[in-house]
Amino acid sequence: MASGVPAPEAAAGRSAGAPGWTDFFSRRVVLLVWLPIAIIGVLHYSTGAHLHWVHDVLRRVYYLPIVFGAFLLGLRGGLLAALIISVTYLPHAFVHLVHQDPGRGLEKGLEIVLYFVVGGVAGYLADLEVRRRVQLQAAVAEQQRLTKQLVRAGRLSALGEVVAGMAHEIKNPLHALAGTAEVVDPLIPAEAEERPLWELHRAEIERLRRVADRFLSFSSPARLEVGPLDLRDVCERLVDLVGADARQKDVSLEAEIPDAPVRISGDRDQLAQVGMNIVLNGIKALGQDGGRMRISVGSEPHQGRARRFLRVENDGPPIPDEMLEHIFDPFHSGDESGTGLGLSISARIVEQHDGYIEAANEGLGVRFSVVLPAAPSR
């Protein structure tokens, strides 16, 4: 899935993942950790042995950069700060180098041990807080997605009732018109001047019938025939169905199918319809110049649970941000000749499978991700 969500920021600007080596030399870390360690070390070495209380204070002040290192860089930062302080402080503590710390040996040894204890505990707590924040942000994002899904489902349900009524009202006179057309058709000779207009009349009746059928399929989705399914079969069928159209439009079609089964519980035909709607929209978006399209299936973890995905990517122009917000809304289409129902119907089918569908400007350029729950383990 595409899902494509940036990693949330952690406390004090630290990223959610483990800090990289560049993080250890960021401006904030240098100012709050490494520079104070250097300043305290210089003061420690340059302070005379007769000033006992100054040495006591400086030994304690070392805890500040250790805590800052843990807060900014986590466990590794806290322990690294403690290690650098210990290595630089050891000669001053136990060797008469320029000046020696006049404190007792046991006291100075325990102080070094405490540096590591404080760095380790503070770093562990900082990492724990970051993980909790990441989990909270993921939960909030999931809640927002579910809220949007529920709002859309409610809106679609209400709209579906209206559309169903309109479609039925349209189909009744259409049946009469189609029946009349069958009776009148033999009466107009093929060479007659009126024949082209008559053929146009019949074609428009048929087009209206197809539109009415699509409205009805939107308002009353077909019943799912759920069963054990390998998502790889859906991908292979999809490639077979759209292969000829892709070649005709000069679209390079790629398929990434894993060796291991990708098992779900679902309706093979309806999921193939979802994939077809997405792929055909993508081919249309690529235009006359063609391009690349990639279809892939696989598995990924999601909040501790296994999720399966079917992704369709193309290298066409990005979807405008304002359109991304409404791309699965009914009657919202970037194609003037379309009804704007294809992706809405696809979203409803995926929701019937307890999954979700999302679009983002990622991957090759534009990515649609159908995310489904894994099949229950036997």
C-alpha positions as CSV (number, residue, x, y, z in Angstrom):
1,M,0.0,0.0,0.0
2,A,0.3,2.3,-0.7
3,S,-0.3,3.1,1.2
4,G,3.0,6.5,1.2
5,V,3.0,8.2,4.6
6,P,6.1,10.1,5.8
7,A,7.7,8.9,9.0
8,P,6.3,10.9,11.9
9,E,8.7,13.2,13.7
10,A,9.8,12.2,17.2
11,A,10.4,14.1,20.3
12,A,12.7,17.1,20.0
13,G,13.0,16.7,16.2
14,R,14.4,13.1,16.4
15,S,13.1,10.9,13.6
16,A,11.0,7.8,14.4
17,G,13.7,5.4,13.2
18,A,17.2,4.9,14.7
19,P,19.3,8.0,14.3
20,G,21.8,7.9,11.4
21,W,25.4,9.1,11.8
22,T,24.6,12.4,10.3
23,D,22.1,13.0,13.2
24,F,25.1,12.7,15.6
25,F,26.6,15.8,14.1
26,S,23.5,17.9,13.6
27,R,23.7,21.5,14.7
28,R,21.4,20.9,17.7
29,V,23.4,17.9,18.9
30,V,26.7,19.7,18.5
31,L,25.4,22.7,20.5
32,L,23.7,20.7,23.3
33,V,26.0,17.6,23.6
34,W,29.5,17.7,22.1
35,L,30.3,21.3,22.7
36,P,29.2,21.3,26.4
37,I,31.3,18.1,26.9
38,A,34.3,19.8,25.4
39,I,33.8,23.0,27.5
40,I,33.3,21.0,30.8
41,G,36.4,18.9,30.0
42,V,38.5,22.0,29.4
43,L,37.3,23.6,32.6
44,H,37.9,20.4,34.5
45,Y,41.5,20.0,33.4
46,S,42.3,23.7,33.9
47,T,40.8,24.0,37.4
48,G,43.4,23.7,40.2
49,A,43.3,20.7,42.6
50,H,42.7,23.0,45.6
51,L,39.2,24.0,44.3
52,H,37.5,20.8,45.4
53,W,33.9,22.2,45.1
54,V,34.5,23.3,41.5
55,H,35.5,19.7,40.5
56,D,32.5,18.3,42.3
57,V,30.2,20.7,40.4
58,L,31.8,19.9,37.0
59,R,31.5,16.2,37.6
60,R,27.8,16.7,38.1
61,V,27.3,19.0,35.2
62,Y,28.4,16.2,32.9
63,Y,25.0,14.7,33.4
64,L,23.4,17.5,31.3
65,P,25.0,16.6,28.0
66,I,24.3,12.9,28.7
67,V,20.6,13.6,29.2
68,F,20.5,15.8,26.1
69,G,22.3,13.2,24.1
70,A,19.7,10.6,25.2
71,F,16.8,12.9,24.5
72,L,18.0,13.8,21.1
73,L,19.5,10.5,19.9
74,G,18.0,7.9,22.1
75,L,19.8,5.0,23.8
76,R,22.8,5.2,21.4
77,G,23.2,8.9,22.0
78,G,23.0,8.6,25.8
79,L,25.6,5.8,25.9
80,L,27.9,7.5,23.4
81,A,27.9,10.7,25.4
82,A,28.6,8.8,28.6
83,L,31.5,6.9,26.8
84,I,33.1,10.1,25.5
85,I,32.8,11.8,28.9
86,S,34.3,8.7,30.6
87,V,37.2,8.4,28.2
88,T,38.1,12.1,28.5
89,Y,37.6,12.3,32.2
90,L,39.6,9.1,33.2
91,P,43.1,10.7,32.8
92,H,42.0,13.7,34.8
93,A,40.4,11.4,37.5
94,F,43.3,8.9,38.1
95,V,46.4,10.4,36.5
96,H,48.1,13.6,37.4
97,L,47.8,15.3,34.0
98,V,48.0,19.1,34.3
99,H,45.7,18.9,37.3
100,Q,44.1,15.9,38.9
101,D,40.6,15.8,40.3
102,P,41.0,15.9,44.0
103,G,38.0,13.7,44.7
104,R,38.2,10.2,46.2
105,G,38.9,7.3,43.9
106,L,35.8,5.4,44.8
107,E,33.6,8.5,44.4
108,K,35.1,9.2,40.9
109,G,34.7,5.5,39.8
110,L,31.0,5.5,40.9
111,E,30.5,8.8,39.1
112,I,31.7,7.1,35.8
113,V,29.4,4.2,36.4
114,L,26.5,6.5,36.9
115,Y,27.2,8.3,33.7
116,F,26.4,5.0,31.8
117,V,23.4,4.3,34.0
118,V,21.9,7.7,33.4
119,G,22.7,7.6,29.7
120,G,21.2,4.1,29.3
121,V,18.0,4.8,31.3
122,A,17.4,8.2,29.8
123,G,18.1,6.8,26.3
124,Y,15.8,3.8,26.8
125,L,13.0,6.1,28.1
126,A,13.5,8.5,25.2
127,D,13.3,5.6,22.6
128,L,10.2,4.3,24.4
129,E,8.5,7.7,24.2
130,V,9.3,7.9,20.4
131,R,7.9,4.4,19.8
132,R,4.7,5.3,21.7
133,R,4.4,8.5,19.7
134,V,4.8,6.7,16.4
135,Q,2.2,4.2,17.5
136,L,-0.2,7.0,18.5
137,Q,0.3,8.8,15.2
138,A,-0.3,5.6,13.3
139,A,-3.5,5.0,15.4
140,V,-4.7,8.5,14.7
141,A,-4.0,8.1,11.0
142,E,-5.9,4.8,11.0
143,Q,-8.8,6.4,12.9
144,Q,-8.9,9.3,10.4
145,R,-8.9,6.8,7.5
146,L,-11.8,4.8,9.1
147,T,-13.7,8.0,9.8
148,K,-13.4,9.1,6.1
149,Q,-14.4,5.6,5.1
150,L,-17.5,5.6,7.3
151,V,-18.5,9.1,6.1
152,R,-18.0,8.0,2.5
153,A,-20.0,4.8,3.1
154,G,-22.9,6.8,4.6
155,R,-22.9,9.3,1.8
156,L,-22.7,6.5,-0.8
157,S,-25.6,4.6,0.9
158,A,-27.8,7.7,0.8
159,L,-26.8,8.5,-2.7
160,G,-27.3,5.0,-3.8
161,E,-31.0,5.1,-2.9
162,V,-31.5,8.2,-4.9
163,V,-29.6,6.8,-7.9
164,A,-31.5,3.5,-7.7
165,G,-34.8,5.3,-8.0
166,M,-33.6,7.5,-10.9
167,A,-32.2,4.5,-12.7
168,H,-35.4,2.5,-12.4
169,E,-37.4,5.5,-13.7
170,I,-35.0,5.8,-16.6
171,K,-35.0,2.1,-17.5
172,N,-38.8,1.8,-17.7
173,P,-39.2,4.2,-20.7
174,L,-35.9,2.9,-22.1
175,H,-37.5,-0.6,-22.4
176,A,-40.4,0.9,-24.3
177,L,-38.0,2.9,-26.6
178,A,-35.9,-0.2,-27.2
179,G,-39.0,-2.3,-28.0
180,T,-40.3,0.4,-30.4
181,A,-36.9,0.6,-32.1
182,E,-37.0,-3.2,-32.8
183,V,-40.4,-2.9,-34.5
184,V,-39.4,0.2,-36.5
185,D,-35.9,-0.9,-37.5
186,P,-37.0,-3.2,-40.5
187,L,-39.2,-0.4,-41.8
188,I,-36.2,1.8,-42.6
189,P,-34.2,0.6,-45.6
190,A,-30.4,0.4,-45.3
191,E,-30.0,2.8,-48.2
192,A,-32.5,5.3,-46.8
193,E,-31.3,8.9,-46.1
194,E,-32.7,8.7,-42.6
195,R,-30.8,5.4,-41.8
196,P,-27.7,7.1,-40.2
197,L,-29.9,9.1,-37.9
198,W,-31.8,6.0,-37.0
199,E,-28.6,4.1,-36.2
200,L,-27.5,7.0,-34.0
201,H,-30.9,6.9,-32.3
202,R,-30.5,3.2,-31.5
203,A,-26.9,3.7,-30.3
204,E,-28.0,6.4,-27.9
205,I,-30.7,4.2,-26.5
206,E,-28.1,1.4,-25.9
207,R,-25.7,3.9,-24.3
208,L,-28.4,5.1,-22.0
209,R,-29.2,1.5,-21.0
210,R,-25.5,0.9,-20.2
211,V,-25.4,4.1,-18.1
212,A,-28.6,3.1,-16.2
213,D,-27.1,-0.4,-15.6
214,R,-23.9,1.2,-14.1
215,F,-26.0,3.4,-11.9
216,L,-27.9,0.3,-10.6
217,S,-24.6,-1.6,-10.1
218,F,-23.4,1.4,-8.0
219,S,-26.6,1.6,-5.9
220,S,-26.9,-2.2,-5.5
221,P,-23.5,-3.9,-5.6
222,A,-23.4,-7.5,-6.6
223,R,-23.3,-10.0,-3.8
224,L,-19.9,-11.2,-3.0
225,E,-19.0,-14.8,-3.6
226,V,-16.2,-15.0,-1.0
227,G,-13.9,-17.9,-0.8
228,P,-10.2,-18.8,-0.4
229,L,-8.2,-16.8,-2.9
230,D,-4.6,-16.3,-3.9
231,L,-4.2,-12.7,-4.9
232,R,-1.5,-13.7,-7.4
233,D,-4.4,-15.3,-9.5
234,V,-6.1,-11.9,-9.6
235,C,-2.9,-10.2,-10.7
236,E,-2.3,-12.8,-13.5
237,R,-5.9,-12.5,-14.7
238,L,-5.6,-8.8,-14.7
239,V,-2.5,-8.9,-16.8
240,D,-4.2,-11.2,-19.3
241,L,-7.3,-9.0,-19.5
242,V,-5.5,-5.6,-20.1
243,G,-2.5,-6.9,-22.0
244,A,-3.9,-6.4,-25.4
245,D,-5.2,-2.9,-24.6
246,A,-1.9,-1.9,-23.1
247,R,0.1,-3.0,-26.2
248,Q,-2.4,-1.2,-28.4
249,K,-1.8,2.1,-26.4
250,D,2.0,1.6,-26.3
251,V,2.0,1.0,-22.5
252,S,4.7,-1.2,-21.1
253,L,3.0,-3.5,-18.6
254,E,5.1,-5.1,-15.8
255,A,4.0,-7.6,-13.2
256,E,5.7,-8.3,-9.9
257,I,4.3,-11.6,-8.6
258,P,6.0,-13.2,-5.6
259,D,6.8,-16.9,-5.4
260,A,4.9,-17.5,-2.2
261,P,1.0,-17.4,-2.1
262,V,-0.7,-14.2,-1.1
263,R,-3.8,-15.7,0.5
264,I,-7.0,-13.7,1.2
265,S,-10.7,-14.4,1.4
266,G,-12.5,-12.7,-1.4
267,D,-14.4,-12.7,-4.7
268,R,-12.0,-13.2,-7.6
269,D,-14.2,-11.7,-10.3
270,Q,-15.1,-8.5,-8.3
271,L,-11.5,-7.9,-7.3
272,A,-10.5,-8.3,-10.9
273,Q,-13.1,-5.7,-11.8
274,V,-11.5,-3.4,-9.2
275,G,-8.1,-3.9,-10.8
276,M,-9.6,-3.4,-14.3
277,N,-11.1,-0.1,-13.3
278,I,-7.8,1.2,-12.0
279,V,-5.7,-0.1,-14.8
280,L,-8.0,1.2,-17.6
281,N,-8.1,4.6,-15.9
282,G,-4.3,4.6,-15.7
283,I,-4.0,3.7,-19.4
284,K,-6.4,6.5,-20.3
285,A,-4.3,8.9,-18.1
286,L,-1.1,8.0,-19.9
287,G,-2.6,9.2,-23.2
288,Q,-1.4,8.6,-26.7
289,D,2.3,8.7,-25.8
290,G,2.0,5.5,-23.7
291,G,4.3,4.9,-20.7
292,R,5.0,2.3,-18.0
293,M,2.5,0.5,-15.8
294,R,3.4,-1.9,-13.0
295,I,1.0,-4.3,-11.2
296,S,2.2,-6.0,-8.0
297,V,0.9,-8.1,-5.2
298,G,2.4,-8.9,-1.8
299,S,2.2,-8.8,1.9
300,E,3.1,-6.1,4.5
301,P,2.6,-5.7,8.3
302,H,0.0,-3.2,9.4
303,Q,-0.4,-2.4,13.2
304,G,0.8,-5.9,14.1
305,R,-1.4,-7.7,11.6
306,A,-0.6,-9.1,8.1
307,R,-2.1,-7.2,5.2
308,R,-2.2,-8.1,1.5
309,F,-2.0,-5.6,-1.2
310,L,-2.6,-5.2,-4.9
311,R,-0.9,-2.2,-6.4
312,V,-1.2,-0.5,-9.7
313,E,1.4,2.2,-10.6
314,N,2.0,4.2,-13.7
315,D,4.4,7.0,-14.7
316,G,1.8,9.3,-15.9
317,P,1.1,12.9,-14.7
318,P,0.5,13.2,-11.0
319,I,-3.1,13.5,-9.7
320,P,-3.7,17.1,-8.4
321,D,-4.0,17.3,-4.6
322,E,-7.6,18.7,-4.8
323,M,-8.6,15.7,-6.9
324,L,-7.0,13.1,-4.6
325,E,-9.4,14.2,-1.8
326,H,-12.4,13.2,-3.9
327,I,-11.1,10.6,-6.4
328,F,-13.3,7.8,-5.0
329,D,-16.5,10.0,-4.7
330,P,-19.3,9.1,-7.1
331,F,-19.7,11.2,-10.3
332,H,-16.2,12.7,-9.8
333,S,-14.2,12.0,-13.0
334,G,-11.3,13.6,-14.7
335,D,-12.5,12.2,-18.0
336,E,-15.4,14.2,-19.6
337,S,-16.7,11.1,-21.3
338,G,-16.8,9.0,-18.0
339,T,-19.6,8.7,-15.5
340,G,-17.3,8.9,-12.5
341,L,-18.6,5.7,-11.0
342,G,-15.7,3.2,-11.8
343,L,-13.5,4.1,-8.8
344,S,-16.6,4.6,-6.5
345,I,-17.8,1.1,-7.3
346,S,-14.2,-0.2,-6.8
347,A,-14.1,1.4,-3.4
348,R,-17.4,-0.2,-2.3
349,I,-16.2,-3.6,-3.5
350,V,-13.0,-3.3,-1.5
351,E,-14.9,-2.1,1.6
352,Q,-17.1,-5.2,1.3
353,H,-13.9,-7.2,1.6
354,D,-13.1,-5.3,4.9
355,G,-10.2,-3.5,3.1
356,Y,-9.6,-0.1,1.7
357,I,-8.3,1.6,-1.4
358,E,-6.1,4.6,-1.6
359,A,-4.3,6.7,-4.2
360,A,-1.1,8.7,-3.9
361,N,1.5,10.3,-6.2
362,E,4.2,7.7,-5.4
363,G,6.0,4.8,-7.0
364,L,6.4,5.2,-10.7
365,G,4.4,8.4,-10.4
366,V,0.8,7.5,-9.5
367,R,0.0,4.6,-7.3
368,F,-3.3,2.9,-6.4
369,S,-3.2,0.5,-3.5
370,V,-5.9,-2.1,-2.7
371,V,-5.2,-3.3,0.9
372,L,-7.0,-6.4,2.1
373,P,-6.9,-8.5,5.3
374,A,-5.0,-11.7,5.2
375,A,-7.0,-14.9,5.1
376,P,-7.6,-16.4,8.6
377,S,-5.0,-18.9,9.6
378,R,-6.3,-22.4,9.8
